[in-house]
Amino acid sequence: MLSSTRRMGNTEQLAYCAANSLPSSAQQRWIHLQDHPLPYFVDLRHHTPYPAPTGNAQLLLDATLDATDLVLVAPLYWYSLPVHAKHYLDYWSAWLRTPHLNFREEMRGKTLWFIVVSSGDRAETKPLEETLILTARYMAMNWGGLLYGTGSRPNDIQDDAQALKQAQHFFSAADPAPDPSPTAAQPLMQKAR
Ligand SMILES: Cc1cc2nc3c(=O)[nH]c(=O)nc-3n(C[C@H](O)[C@H](O)[C@H](O)COP(=O)(O)O)c2cc1C
């Protein structure tokens, strides 16, 4: 799931480098979230059941359910996710409550990966990394890990030799689900949101 607002930027290039090492038997589907805009998300949890998804929401839902592994590919925007990626995740909240989707059960055991580029330093991506680890845990998904690169202008990533090297092994070195905040995370799991 590519979420930069520009094409062939640093994050997209880094994601291609990482995908390059996947075996040919691994099916890949690349989606630019910007190509599939979603209607404004509205919290209907406490009013009416969510309607069945249609249009782009249906497309993104189907792609999500079809995948064994979900890779969020995002530039750091204000220490957080770009709006398309955040919007997509907000829809998970609706899908969790849409009758007959069984979204929670379907997501259980899939693996969430994160590829991020920023123009600052790695430490500034830490809060977002922890956010996504908690999100994976809430969904009973596995956490694959984070691949970080640095760059500002498009193609800057090509000068980040360390990121390009790490990309070669990224998908073969899954994280053992680090625990960012054990005391805070567990109650989250149990709460119905
Ligand atoms: C709206 C916006 C917010 C940004 N916020 C940050 C930030 O908080 N920290 C940072 O280091 N870089 C920030 N950047 C820089 C991008 O993360 C950086 O240019 C990145 O390489 C863009 O990736 P892309 O080429 O895939 O779009 C921001 C860029 C934009 C456009």
The ligand as an ORCA input file, in Angstrom:
! r2SCAN-3c Opt
* xyz 0 1
  C       3.662     17.209      4.311
  C       5.062     16.722      4.581
  C       5.453     16.480      5.881
  C       6.723     15.990      6.160
  N       7.054     15.735      7.453
  C       8.279     15.247      7.737
  C       8.645     14.956      9.086
  O       7.867     15.088     10.029
  N       9.906     14.499      9.320
  C      10.812     14.309      8.306
  O      11.937     13.912      8.582
  N      10.480     14.535      7.011
  C       9.241     14.999      6.706
  N       8.887     15.212      5.394
  C       9.841     14.865      4.319
  C       9.515     13.503      3.662
  O       9.360     12.484      4.626
  C      10.651     13.114      2.710
  O      10.819     14.118      1.735
  C      10.456     11.778      2.014
  O      11.628     11.446      1.308
  C       9.284     11.790      1.016
  O       9.102     10.495      0.478
  P       8.540     10.244     -1.008
  O       9.640     10.724     -1.934
  O       8.288      8.808     -1.118
  O       7.309     11.083     -1.133
  C       7.628     15.736      5.088
  C       7.230     15.985      3.767
  C       5.975     16.473      3.518
  C       5.550     16.744      2.084
*
